[in-house]
């Protein structure tokens, strides 16, 4: 009986190990694998780019330039070279990642690019540069905070910074600043602190592309913060959340107003008719 239990334990351990190894190389744990099976590695000055066998993408030098502008806006440095994985096979991408999105940045600093994203960029539907810089913004922040901070960091702010810093508003299906303010003025506003919570779907929005509007709204909030209080204070706020997980308290200490009052001020700003004229002139 003892021998049977031991054999069962050994058998289960072997099966578990095999499943783990498979998941690490070919399954959902691939983004954390030390071996990039099926990818060709290109180590450049600022980045390490892995291209899956079968992909014709070879514009590595151009991607390698993107890190400089990302660092410049955030006033931060990458602590290690970002690792970018460009997939050529849709099934492989979906099998080896936890996301179905075109691009995705993991907290460990790796960034994955779906094969259909490369196809869309070649057709002029999206800008590969904007999207990769967007994800590099996430990677840069992740590299400068702990895993605990990454858990608590406001997801709306993470997206707002990426959208604003890459000038993503007004490209592809993302409404520009003027259009975003018009949508808000017409009674649509998503409370940013509900993003990625179980209450997200309870907010009704009358807009063509819900998530694109939300991202542009977050970008506008970042824009308004910088416009009203300056870039120095914004960087203090952005970096302060690396160590202080009490967002509302940190916000009040830096901006001398509570976050809810600021959001009311932001929404009130959409009702100022001159705002749209000023934005069009700039």
QUIURCOR-V24891 format. One record per residue. N is the residue number from 1. SS is DSSP state (2 for helix, 1 for strand, 0 for the rest). PHI is phi in whole degrees, -180 to 180 (999 if undefined). OMEGA is omega in radians with two decimals (* if undefined). Layout:
# QUIURCOR-V24891
{{N;SS;PHI;OMEGA} {N;SS;PHI;OMEGA}}
This chain:
# QUIURCOR-V24891
{{1;0;999;3.13} {2;2;-62;-3.14} {3;2;-64;3.13} {4;2;-64;3.12} {5;2;-64;3.13} {6;2;-65;3.13} {7;2;-64;3.10} {8;2;-63;3.14} {9;2;-62;3.13} {10;2;-64;3.13} {11;2;-62;3.12} {12;2;-65;3.13} {13;2;-64;3.14} {14;2;-66;3.14} {15;2;-63;3.13} {16;2;-61;-3.14} {17;2;-65;3.14} {18;2;-63;3.13} {19;2;-63;-3.14} {20;2;-63;-3.13} {21;2;-63;3.12} {22;2;-62;-3.14} {23;2;-64;-3.11} {24;2;-72;-3.10} {25;2;-94;-3.02} {26;2;-131;-3.10} {27;0;-119;-3.02} {28;0;-66;3.13} {29;0;-90;-3.10} {30;2;-53;-3.13} {31;2;-60;-3.14} {32;2;-112;-3.10} {33;0;-78;3.09} {34;0;-77;-3.12} {35;0;-122;3.14} {36;0;-95;-3.10} {37;0;-64;3.10} {38;0;87;-3.12} {39;1;-122;3.05} {40;1;-98;-3.06} {41;1;-91;3.08} {42;1;-129;3.13} {43;1;-92;-3.09} {44;0;-112;-3.08} {45;0;-61;-3.03} {46;0;-113;-3.05} {47;1;-138;2.98} {48;1;-121;-3.06} {49;1;-113;3.10} {50;1;-109;-3.13} {51;1;-116;-3.12} {52;1;-68;3.09} {53;0;-53;3.14} {54;0;105;3.13} {55;0;-87;3.11} {56;0;-97;-3.08} {57;0;-70;-3.12} {58;0;-144;-3.11} {59;0;-88;-3.04} {60;2;-68;-3.07} {61;2;-61;-3.13} {62;2;-65;3.12} {63;2;-62;-3.09} {64;2;-63;-3.14} {65;0;-80;-2.99} {66;2;-67;-3.04} {67;2;-64;-3.05} {68;2;-63;-3.13} {69;2;-70;3.11} {70;2;-65;3.11} {71;2;-64;-3.09} {72;2;-62;-3.13} {73;2;-65;-3.05} {74;2;-79;-3.06} {75;0;56;3.12} {76;0;-140;3.09} {77;0;-118;3.02} {78;0;-67;-3.14} {79;0;-80;3.05} {80;0;-151;-3.11} {81;0;-65;3.07} {82;1;-62;3.11} {83;1;-104;-3.07} {84;1;-114;-3.12} {85;1;-108;3.13} {86;1;-105;-3.08} {87;0;-89;3.07} {88;0;-113;-3.05} {89;0;-119;-3.09} {90;2;-62;-3.12} {91;2;-62;3.13} {92;2;-64;3.14} {93;2;-61;-3.12} {94;2;-70;-3.14} {95;2;-74;-3.02} {96;0;-99;-3.11} {97;0;-135;3.13} {98;0;-91;-3.06} {99;0;-125;3.00} {100;0;-110;-3.12} {101;0;-71;3.13} {102;0;-63;-3.11} {103;1;-135;3.13} {104;1;-157;3.10} {105;1;-108;3.11} {106;0;-91;-3.14} {107;0;-60;3.13} {108;0;-84;3.06} {109;0;96;3.10} {110;1;-95;-3.08} {111;1;-127;-3.13} {112;1;-112;-3.12} {113;1;-124;-3.12} {114;0;-74;-3.14} {115;2;-63;-3.14} {116;2;-72;3.07} {117;2;-68;3.10} {118;2;-64;3.12} {119;2;-62;-3.13} {120;2;-66;3.12} {121;2;-69;3.12} {122;2;-68;3.12} {123;0;-87;3.12} {124;0;82;-3.14} {125;0;-76;3.10} {126;0;-132;3.07} {127;0;-102;3.12} {128;2;-61;-3.14} {129;2;-62;-3.12} {130;2;-62;-3.09} {131;2;-68;3.14} {132;2;-68;3.07} {133;2;-63;3.08} {134;2;-57;-3.12} {135;2;-71;3.08} {136;2;-64;3.05} {137;2;-60;3.10} {138;2;-62;-3.11} {139;2;-60;-3.14} {140;2;-61;3.11} {141;2;-66;3.12} {142;2;-58;-3.10} {143;2;-67;-3.11} {144;0;-103;3.08} {145;0;-136;3.11} {146;0;-81;3.09} {147;2;-64;3.11} {148;2;-67;3.13} {149;2;-63;3.13} {150;2;-62;3.12} {151;2;-69;-3.07} {152;2;-89;-3.05} {153;0;-61;-3.12} {154;0;-58;-3.09} {155;2;-67;3.11} {156;2;-65;-3.13} {157;2;-70;3.09} {158;2;-56;3.14} {159;2;-73;-3.14} {160;2;-61;3.10} {161;2;-63;-3.12} {162;2;-65;-3.13} {163;2;-66;-3.09} {164;2;-67;-3.04} {165;2;-69;-3.13} {166;0;-104;-3.10} {167;0;55;-3.07} {168;0;-78;3.12} {169;0;-63;-3.14} {170;0;91;3.07} {171;0;-109;-3.11} {172;0;49;-3.10} {173;0;-103;3.13} {174;0;-86;3.12} {175;0;-65;3.11} {176;0;-77;-3.06} {177;2;-61;-3.10} {178;2;-62;-3.14} {179;2;-65;3.13} {180;2;-62;3.12} {181;2;-67;3.10} {182;2;-66;3.12} {183;2;-64;3.12} {184;2;-66;-3.14} {185;2;-61;3.14} {186;0;-85;3.02} {187;0;101;3.13} {188;0;-108;3.08} {189;0;-150;3.10} {190;0;-105;3.09} {191;0;-60;-3.01} {192;2;-57;-3.10} {193;2;-70;3.09} {194;2;-94;3.13} {195;0;-64;-3.12} {196;0;65;3.05} {197;0;-121;-3.14} {198;0;-73;3.10} {199;0;-100;-3.07} {200;2;-58;-3.07} {201;2;-73;-3.13} {202;2;-77;3.14} {203;0;-89;-3.13} {204;0;-89;-3.13} {205;0;-129;3.10} {206;0;-97;-3.11} {207;0;-151;-3.05} {208;0;-64;-3.10} {209;0;-127;-3.01} {210;2;-58;-3.05} {211;2;-68;3.12} {212;2;-65;3.09} {213;2;-63;-3.12} {214;2;-59;3.13} {215;2;-63;3.13} {216;2;-68;3.08} {217;2;-62;3.12} {218;2;-62;3.10} {219;2;-65;3.11} {220;2;-68;3.11} {221;2;-65;3.08} {222;2;-62;3.11} {223;2;-58;-3.12} {224;2;-68;3.08} {225;2;-60;-3.12} {226;2;-69;-3.12} {227;2;-65;-3.05} {228;2;-86;-3.02} {229;2;-114;3.11} {230;0;99;-3.09} {231;2;-70;-3.11} {232;2;-61;3.14} {233;2;-65;-3.14} {234;2;-64;3.12} {235;2;-64;3.08} {236;2;-63;3.11} {237;2;-67;-3.11} {238;2;-60;-3.10} {239;2;-80;-3.14} {240;2;-62;-3.13} {241;0;-74;3.03} {242;0;-69;-3.03} {243;0;-124;-3.13} {244;0;-106;-3.05} {245;0;-92;3.09} {246;0;-94;-3.03} {247;2;-56;-3.02} {248;2;-63;3.13} {249;2;-68;3.12} {250;2;-63;-3.13} {251;2;-58;-3.11} {252;2;-66;-3.14} {253;2;-66;-3.10} {254;2;-82;-3.02} {255;2;-101;3.10} {256;0;60;3.05} {257;0;-157;3.13} {258;0;-82;-3.03} {259;2;-63;-3.13} {260;2;-64;3.11} {261;2;-66;3.10} {262;2;-62;3.14} {263;2;-63;3.07} {264;2;-64;3.09} {265;2;-64;3.11} {266;2;-62;3.14} {267;2;-66;3.11} {268;2;-63;-3.14} {269;2;-63;3.14} {270;0;-71;-3.12} {271;0;-89;3.13} {272;0;-83;-3.04} {273;2;-59;-3.10} {274;2;-67;-3.11} {275;2;-57;-3.08} {276;2;-67;3.11} {277;2;-66;-3.14} {278;2;-62;-3.11} {279;2;-66;-3.11} {280;2;-72;-3.11} {281;2;-74;-3.07} {282;0;-65;*}}
